Amino acid sequence: MKHISASQLVMLLTIYIYSENAGFLISPIIKTASYNAVLAVILGGVLGLVIVLAGAAVARMNEREYFAVFGKYIVGKWVHIPLILLLAGYMLHRASMSMRNVEDFLMVNHLPTTPETVIAILLGLTVALTVRAGIQAIARMAEVIFFVNLLLLIILTPLLLGIELQTPMLRAFVTNFDLNRTAAGTLQATPWFGDAFVVLFIYPHLKQQIKIRRVAVWGAVFSMILILSYLVPSLLAFGPELGGKMTYPVMEYVRSMRIADFIETLDPFLTILYIPALMLKISLLVYAAVISLARILSLHDYKPLAFSVSAAVVGYSVHFADNTAELLYFMTAYWPSYALCMQLIPILYWLVAKIRGKGAAHPKAP
């Protein structure tokens, strides 16, 4: 079995957490939390990290076996199978939601005359081939995307700061505290980071000497920094009222920039950041779901499932919502509660294992 290192996992978690949230969920959290959005993201990051560490604690109970296999020794086979199917369904649902975000983004900004189905099929084929390539290929892609994002962030940050920002708004981050808005924003942001519980499903691919707590903390910190690097300038540029009504506030922010006469807009740079990172996230979600389903079905090779499962994600993404506004409403009003319910399931395994004592995650000797 091929393994991924601690540094690769940090980069993978960073890109996995920040990609969609920085690109498409800035507007909803600004609308929900207003100037309290920064505090909400920080608190959500801390709570999400707790969810991830709980999942990692379950994975460490049997480091050599997949959670889809050893989970039945903790809660029993007839409880475990429905739960693992629920978790696999959630990951595929999450992948479909992310894919729909990519489809809408491409249609609005780059491919307005291309049928949505064609875009979805091309994206699905990319995901299927990436999943078949395996976890090590996904980890290496994360390394490349991480350094590209870091390079562009270093280059673009001085330019972004050169735009006319409403710097007096900075005091509003402190003076406009609202407990209700902060709580609502925290509820919305916690699943962003809690989604990294996907580590539970790929744990056997990690090198055994990895200190998962340290890796998870660094992944959460780096992704939080990247998210805030988009959130804070968007708030300072547009304010909470206008920023909360924009579909892509970061895109509108960058479109206002001009560099000499040979670069009219920096939109392509955002596309370079968003699309590969989001495709990586979708691929990891589909890989985790496929590897779990393969183990439940007692298949030694998961690859035959890659194309069929990816096709299901494509089909669902096309019919996920009627339009972008409906998608944003779902992600704001309904998805956070649903996501938290799914992400907290591993804690149930952890509690049962603690009650049953040491060795609960291992098969009993005949």
Order of alpha helices (4+ residues) and beta strands (2+ residues): alpha-alpha-alpha-alpha-alpha-alpha-alpha-alpha-alpha-alpha-alpha-alpha-alpha-alpha-alpha-alpha-alpha-alpha
